[in-house]
Amino acid sequence: MTTTAKKFNPVQFLSFKGQYGVLHMTWFAFFLTFVAWFNMAPLATTMLKDLSWLTEKDLKLLAICNVALTIPARIVIGMMLDRWGPRFCYSALLIVMSIPCFLFAVADSLTQLVISRLLLGMIGAGFVIGIRMVSEWFPPREVGEAEGIYGGFGNFGSAAAAFLLPTIALDLIGGENGWRWSIALTGLACLVFGFIYYAVVRNTPPGKTYRKAKRVGAMEVTSWPSLYGLMAIQIPMIGALGLLVWRLHDMSFLPTQGAHVAYGVLACVLLFQWYKAWTVNAPHLRKGYPKEDQYQFRQVGVLSLLYFANFGSELAVVSMLPSFFEKTWELTPQLAGAIAATYAFMNLVARPMGGWLSDRFTSRKTTLLVLTIGLAAGYAMMGLLDGSWPLVVAVIITMACSYFVQAGEGAVFAVVPLVKKRLTGQVAGMAGAYGNVGAVTFLTIFAVIGDPHMFFYVIAGAAGLGVVACLLLKEPEGSHADDYQESSSTSGRMPQQEIVAV
């Protein structure tokens, strides 16, 4: 791979002015969404001691509820931000999602915990918003590293929650309600920063206009094959929600009749999505799109599959890695948890590195291909690990695999803003949703097979499919340019509304 000039300024990065100030404000907003999203797991044992009516089985239900609505939320948020802008959407999400945080903190029944946790799961859609915001402030030649910093620093919120919230609940506050105050503080942080973000950040740099999607209600496509692809890609997302319903029924939390109703609702949702995709796009496809205004929906499908493999596996592996180390090497829970936590800590380095590599080398496609091959090899190696391997070697292999997982995530979202500028929110929403689809799929497979080694092999196989998909990816045009280029013919064919930076 040949290199291109790198113009991301590490000195200016330390400042809080201009594009770097927006980057800092935006990754911190994402960081807070992850702290709030993962505020229950580190306090689960404390909740069990405090709430006599809460059981381990109930906690498993709450864990499922925590990811259930993230999938549709990322799609909806993607369409909203392309219409109303990331400034408003991020502020609104932080402020509104503080409410289920407070409700969870004061809940005194399982029903209240379930409802508030379902609602709070939608805060996971915040990631999509920042992708669009960062892409507005950084040119293509720098967007990979900027998006990597945004994603890596933001994802670190889950590790921060694991370390900070128990300390706040048990050491600083104490008492039987310490966990409630700790969770409420995450909601308060979101509420306050939501107003700060709206006051400080702007959608675009001065003099630049915010380009909106031409239509809402469904993702815009520019060819008939792309329309059929859009309809097909929605099936796995509904299927993942169906897996959640099946798990709830299998765990006896949902009666058979209720499960049948839920399946029927999901089928109706899929049909409605197909109807909206057709009615929104078909009339314009009959008129035809100029060649220069078209984009290949195949790009979206490939990026979604890659994020399914890397981010989906990260969410799934993080949930089982502590027990894997504890049982395989007979470690204490504390030591196993500390070792497993380093997997999430890699986000601070690996995800920005993936974006940096994508910016540094002229072929973003080749960067993705190499990282995905590393991802497949890493999980294949993890499948070989057992108690006969030295622990230090196992940790090194795990961290190397983690690097390819998270660097791949950074490289994926270095390409997302380059597919079609005005649709960045929707493309990010689709790819981001597929990350959660991957998590649900992999966790369900692990629950069924129970064997961690086979589980790692399954993920390696999914990454192998990602390698094949990479070969179908088209190198984005102008991917290292000084600014995003959109065909001027688009405005001539259909006037495009804009939000002026304010």
QUILINRA-V605164 format. One record per backbone hydrogen bond with DSSP energy under -1.0 kcal/mol. NH is the residue of the N-H (numbers start at 0). CO is the residue of the C=O. If there is no record, write none. Layout:
{{NH | CO} {NH | CO}}
This chain:
{{3 | 359} {12 | 8} {13 | 10} {14 | 11} {19 | 16} {20 | 16} {21 | 17} {22 | 18} {23 | 19} {24 | 20} {25 | 21} {26 | 22} {27 | 23} {28 | 24} {29 | 25} {30 | 26} {31 | 27} {32 | 28} {33 | 29} {34 | 30} {35 | 31} {36 | 32} {37 | 33} {38 | 35} {42 | 39} {43 | 40} {46 | 42} {47 | 43} {48 | 44} {49 | 45} {50 | 46} {53 | 50} {58 | 54} {59 | 55} {60 | 56} {61 | 57} {62 | 58} {63 | 59} {64 | 60} {65 | 61} {66 | 63} {72 | 68} {73 | 69} {74 | 70} {75 | 71} {76 | 72} {77 | 73} {78 | 74} {79 | 75} {80 | 76} {81 | 77} {83 | 79} {84 | 80} {88 | 84} {89 | 85} {90 | 86} {91 | 87} {92 | 88} {93 | 89} {94 | 90} {95 | 91} {96 | 92} {98 | 95} {100 | 96} {101 | 97} {102 | 98} {103 | 99} {104 | 100} {105 | 101} {112 | 108} {113 | 109} {114 | 110} {115 | 111} {116 | 112} {117 | 113} {118 | 114} {119 | 115} {120 | 116} {121 | 118} {122 | 119} {123 | 120} {124 | 121} {125 | 122} {127 | 124} {129 | 125} {130 | 126} {131 | 127} {132 | 128} {133 | 129} {134 | 130} {135 | 131} {136 | 132} {137 | 133} {140 | 480} {141 | 138} {142 | 138} {145 | 141} {146 | 142} {147 | 143} {148 | 144} {149 | 145} {150 | 146} {151 | 147} {152 | 148} {153 | 149} {154 | 150} {155 | 151} {156 | 153} {157 | 154} {159 | 155} {160 | 156} {161 | 157} {162 | 158} {163 | 159} {164 | 160} {167 | 163} {168 | 164} {169 | 165} {170 | 166} {171 | 166} {172 | 167} {173 | 168} {177 | 174} {180 | 176} {181 | 177} {182 | 178} {183 | 179} {184 | 180} {185 | 181} {186 | 182} {187 | 183} {188 | 184} {189 | 185} {190 | 186} {191 | 187} {192 | 188} {193 | 189} {194 | 190} {195 | 191} {196 | 192} {197 | 193} {198 | 194} {199 | 195} {200 | 196} {207 | 204} {209 | 498} {211 | 496} {212 | 81} {226 | 222} {227 | 223} {228 | 224} {229 | 225} {230 | 226} {231 | 227} {232 | 228} {234 | 231} {237 | 233} {238 | 234} {239 | 235} {240 | 236} {241 | 237} {242 | 238} {243 | 239} {244 | 240} {245 | 241} {246 | 242} {247 | 243} {248 | 244} {249 | 245} {250 | 246} {251 | 248} {252 | 247} {253 | 247} {258 | 254} {259 | 255} {260 | 256} {261 | 257} {262 | 258} {263 | 259} {264 | 260} {265 | 261} {266 | 262} {267 | 263} {268 | 264} {269 | 265} {270 | 266} {271 | 267} {272 | 268} {273 | 269} {274 | 270} {275 | 271} {276 | 272} {277 | 273} {278 | 274} {279 | 275} {280 | 276} {281 | 277} {284 | 280} {285 | 281} {287 | 283} {292 | 289} {293 | 290} {298 | 295} {300 | 296} {301 | 297} {302 | 298} {303 | 299} {304 | 300} {305 | 301} {306 | 302} {307 | 303} {308 | 304} {309 | 305} {311 | 306} {313 | 309} {314 | 310} {315 | 311} {316 | 312} {317 | 313} {319 | 316} {320 | 316} {323 | 319} {324 | 320} {325 | 321} {326 | 322} {327 | 323} {328 | 324} {330 | 325} {335 | 331} {336 | 332} {337 | 333} {338 | 334} {339 | 335} {340 | 336} {342 | 339} {344 | 340} {345 | 341} {346 | 343} {347 | 344} {348 | 345} {349 | 345} {352 | 348} {353 | 349} {354 | 350} {355 | 351} {356 | 352} {357 | 353} {358 | 354} {359 | 355} {360 | 356} {361 | 1} {366 | 362} {367 | 363} {368 | 364} {369 | 365} {370 | 366} {371 | 367} {372 | 368} {373 | 369} {374 | 370} {375 | 371} {376 | 372} {377 | 373} {378 | 374} {379 | 375} {380 | 376} {381 | 377} {382 | 378} {383 | 380} {384 | 381} {388 | 385} {393 | 389} {394 | 390} {395 | 391} {396 | 392} {397 | 393} {398 | 394} {399 | 395} {400 | 396} {401 | 397} {402 | 398} {403 | 399} {404 | 400} {405 | 401} {406 | 402} {407 | 403} {408 | 404} {409 | 405} {410 | 406} {411 | 407} {412 | 408} {414 | 411} {415 | 411} {417 | 414} {418 | 415} {422 | 419} {423 | 420} {426 | 422} {427 | 423} {428 | 424} {429 | 425} {430 | 426} {431 | 427} {432 | 428} {433 | 429} {434 | 430} {435 | 431} {436 | 432} {437 | 433} {438 | 434} {439 | 435} {440 | 436} {441 | 437} {442 | 438} {443 | 439} {444 | 440} {445 | 441} {446 | 442} {447 | 443} {448 | 444} {449 | 445} {454 | 450} {455 | 451} {456 | 452} {457 | 453} {458 | 454} {459 | 455} {460 | 456} {461 | 457} {462 | 458} {463 | 459} {464 | 460} {465 | 461} {466 | 462} {467 | 463} {468 | 464} {469 | 465} {471 | 468} {472 | 469} {480 | 477} {489 | 486} {492 | 488} {493 | 489} {498 | 209}}
